[in-house]
């Protein structure tokens, strides 16, 4: 099977959006003290700046599963694909806890080890490699069962403090595990994200259909997912641990309705985000040539862009702190605040965050073109891992 441009286009779109969230995380004036999803303090602009970036992680993980299926079909070699997936999964886990964690925190002591999206994909690749001979349709069904059912886990009456609960919980829910003066944080519990990857793997079968046929199917699936989200969210019984409620005005009520849970990704988080992803896949080939040309550049080198953008944003964060009058001795890296001193105001207003986001994406355009061309022309053993 040929490489699907629509996948690179959509992946490129969400990776561009992703940079906005990380610029906000590191540089927004209220990011250390204020959650954009806290209805008591947020603003509509801030909330939807955060909400639009909800598209990124599930799309990234979903398309990782899709790409595995298409790669398997191109190579038609189960053994080679399995070995590559397991090796790549182990590599991504190593990369997460070294290069990525350092890029995020700039903490040479690694006081915080954060299991986030790169590690979740690595974990998923390893399990997918082990499950690879199971038919794609069945793996897709397993993925949907996980997505629709993992919110039931808190209802299981495990004894408080039981070994079973202690062992299982980090695989399904966020957890903080201290060790000495350090902490391991399970930010992306791997089983719910595995469900998204397996669903993407099963979904990839539809790329074997004729273009117009699959486009119609994608539109139905995308809008069906959004409709199911609205229905389940309105019923307000199942699908997300946080129910919506009437607020003091219609805007805040709408925000409450849309305020779904990412950690772990609830059913009502997955339905709208993956629904939008599928709609983007349906229409990607009809985007303007300029938009396709730009987004494909980022979509073809996702890991390269991901790592590079963290380091660029963090260097800009340090420059911001120095320009705001802080000196090196005041910066705090071991506390998980990205170098920003706690208890002292720092950072930039939200409109400035948008300007820096655009600058970050623009600055990485040429490096991504270069690496994409280098990767296409060279066959070194390490290139498939980046």
N, C-alpha and C positions, 0 to 999 in steps of 0.2 A: 504493500500500500504506500502511496506517496505521502509526503509530509503534508499535513493539513494546515494551510495558512490561517484558517479561522481560529485554530487553537493558539497559535503564536500571537495573533492580533488581540484576542481576548486576554491572554496572559499578560501581554504588554500593557493593555489598558489598566488592569488591576494593579500591576506593579508600579505604574505611574501614580495611581491613586494611593498606593501603599506608602509612598514617600511622604505624602501629606500627613499621614498619621504619625510617622516617626519624627518628622520635623516638629509637629505639635507636642509629642511626648517629651522631646528633649528641650524645646526652646520656648514653648508658650508660657506666659507669665504665671498662669494658674495651674499648670500641669502637675506640679508637685503636690499641691494642696487641694485641688478641686477635680472631681471626676466629671467628665462631660455628660455622663448619664445620670448624675444625681439631680433629680427633679427640683430639689430645694435650692440649688445654686446655679444650675446650667442656664444657658440661653438657647433659643432656637438655632442660631448660627453655629454655636459651639456643638450642640447636640448632633446636628446633621453633618457637621465636619467630621465628627466621630462615626456617625452611622454609615455614611457612604463608604468608609474604609472597612466596614464589616464585610464588604464584598471580597476583600483581598484574600484572606487566609483560606476560606472554603473553596474559592475558585482555584487558588494555587494548588491545594491538596486534591481537589476533584480532577483537575486537568493533569496532575501527576499520574493519577490512576489511569486516565484516558490515554495518556502518552505511552504508558507501559504496554497497554493492549495493542496499540498501533505499532509500536516497536516490535513486539512479539510477532505480529502478523507479517511485518516486513522481513524479519530475520528467519521466521519459521523454525526456531531452534529453542526448545524449552530449556535445555541444559545451560546453554550460554546465557540466555535471558535470566534464568534463576540465579546463576552465579554472579552476574553483573548486578542484579537487584540487591542481593545480600551484601556484596562488597560495597556497593554505593550506599546502602543503608547504614552500614558500620561507619563509612567515611563521613556521612552526614552527621551522625551522632558525635563523632570526634570533632568535626568542624564546629558544631553547635557549642560545645563546652570549651572551646579554645578560641578560635578566630572570631566567631560571631559574638560570644559572650563578652570577649574583650572589646570588640567594636562597639557594643552597646553600653558597657559600663566604664571602660577605660580603667579598670581596676586590676592592677598588676598582681594583687594578692588573691584574686578570684574569690572574694568573700561571698558572692552570690552566684550560684550555678543555676541558670534558668533554662528549663526544658520548654522550648517554644516551638515555632512552626517547623524549623529545619529538622529538629530532633523528631518531631511527630511524623514528618515525611520519611525520615530515616527508619523509624520504627515500623511504619507502614510498609516500606519497601521490603524490609526483612520478612515480615509476615506474608506479604503478597508473594514474595519469591518462594516461600515454603508452600503456599497454597496454589501455586500457579497452574497446576494441572487440573484443578477444579474448573468446570466450564464457566465462562465469563458471566453467563446469565445467572447461574447459581451464586457466584460471588457478589454480583450486583444485588441480588435479593437479600443476601446476608448483610450487605452494607445498608440497605433500606431498613432491615429489621433493627440494626444498631441505631440508626438515625431516629426511627420512630419509637424505639423501645428503651433507650438508655436512660431516659428521664424517669423510668420506673424504679431504678436502683435505690434511690433514697427511701422508697416505700418498703423495701425489704427490711424486716425487723432484726438486723444484726445486733447482737449484744454489744452494748457500749464497751469499748476497750478490747473487743475480741480480736484475735489474731487475724481471722478472715477479713474483718472490716479494715484492719490496719493495712493488710497486704493489698486488698482489692481497691480500696478507695482512691489511691493516687492514679490508678489506671483509668478511672472514670470521672474523677473530680479534682479540681485544683487542691494542692497540698503544699505545705511548707514543712520540710524536714530539716531541723537544725543539727549541725554536727560541729562541736566546738564553737568557735566564733564565726562560723560560716553557716550557710543555709543552702539547701537544695530546694528549688521552687518548681513544682510541677505546674507550669502555666498552661500547657496544652495537654491535658490528659489524653493518652494515646488511643484508647479504644473508640471514643466518639469520633476522633479524626480519622481513624482507620475505617470507620463506617463510611465516611465521605469519600475516601480514596477507593474503597471497593465499589461504591456506587458509580464513581467515575470510570472505573475499569469496566463494569458491566454496561454502562451507558455507551462506551466507545464502539460497541457493536453497530450502533446506528450510523456510524460514519461509513459503513459498507453499503448503505442504501444510496440510491440515486439522489443527486443534490436537491432537487425540488421536493422529492418525497420526504427526505429527512428534514428539510426546512419546515415543511408543514407540521411534521411530528414535533420538532423542537418548539415551535410556536405553541402548539397545544400543551406540551409538557410544561413550558415556562409559565404560561398564563394559568394553567391548572394548578401549578405549585403556588402561585401568588393568591389564587382564589381560595385554596385550601388554608393558606396562612390566615387570610382575612376571616374565614369561617371559624377556625379553631381559636384564633385570638379573640374574636368577638364572644364566643362561648365562654372563654376564660376559665376553663376547667383543667385542661391538660396541654402540655407542650412546652411550658416554660415555668421555671420556679418562681418567677416574679409576675404576678397578675397585674393587669392594667386597671386603672381606676379613674373616675371622674375627677378633674382638677378644677382650679378656680377659673380657668378660661379654656376655650376650645383648642388653642394652640398647645397648651400643656397637656390637655387630655389626649391629643393626637400623639404628642411625644411619649406619653405614658403607654399608649397603644403600641407604638413602634419600638419601645425600649425593651429589646429582647436580650437574652443572656448568651454571651460568647464563651464564657469560662465555666463549665464546658459548653460546647456549641449545642444549644437546645434545639428541639425539633422546630420551634417557631423562629429560631435564628437561621436554621438551614433552609427552610422553605422559601423565604423571600430572597435570600442571597443566591442560592443555587438556581432558583427560578429565573432571576435576572441573568445569571451566568448562561443558562441555556438559551434565553432570548438573545443575548449578545452573540452566541454561537450561531444562532439562526440567521442573523442579519449581518454578521461580520464581513462577509464577502461583498456586501453592498455598500460598505462605508466608502467614503471618498478615497481616492488613491493616496492623497497626502496623509490622511489619518492612518491608513493601512501601512504606508511606508514607514512612518514614525513608530507606530506601536510594535510592528514586527521586529524592529531593531532591539527593543527591550525584551520582547517575548522569546526571542531565540537564545538569549544568554541570561536566563533568570537568576541563577545562582551567582554568577559574576556580578550582576547588577545589585543583587541583594546585599552581598558582602560589602561591595564598594560604597553603596549609598549610606550604610551605617557609619563607616569611617568618615566619609565626607560630612555628614550631618553632625557627627560628634566634634569634628575639628571646627566646624562653624559654631557650635555651641561654646567651645572654649574661647574662640575669638570674641563671641558675644559677651562672655563673662569678663574677659579682660577689658573690653571696651566699656563695660559698665562699672569699671573701677575695682574689680576684685583682683587679688594677686594669687599666685600659685598656692601659697600656704593656706588660703581660705577655702580652696576647692575640696570637696568631699567625694571621694570615689568609692570608698568601701561601704557606703550606706545605701547604695542603689539609687542615688539621686543624680547620676550621670555627671558628677563633678559639681553640680550646683549646691551651694551652701544651704543647709536647712535653716529655717527660721529667719532668713534674710530674703527680701524680695529680689528676684532676678527674672529675666526672661522678657519676651516681647509680646505685644498685643496680637490678636488673632489675624488681623488683616495683613500684618507683616509676615506671619507664618506662611500665608499663601504666596507672597512674593518670594520668600526663601525656597519654598517647595518648588516653584517654577524654575528657579535658578538651579537647584540641585538636579532636577530632571534634565535640564538643558546641558549642564556641565557634564553629565554622564553619557550624553548622546554619542559623542565621538568615540570615547573609550569603548562603548558597547558595539559600535560599528566595527572598530578595529578588532576587538576580540571575536566577534562573530565571523569576520572574514578569516582571521587566523585559525579559528577552530575548523572552518570549512576546508581550508587548504592544507591542514596538517593532521597527522594521524598518531601523534604521541599517545602513549598508553594512558596518560593522566587526563587528557582532554575530556573524555566522556564523563569524568567525575566532577566537572566544573560547569 
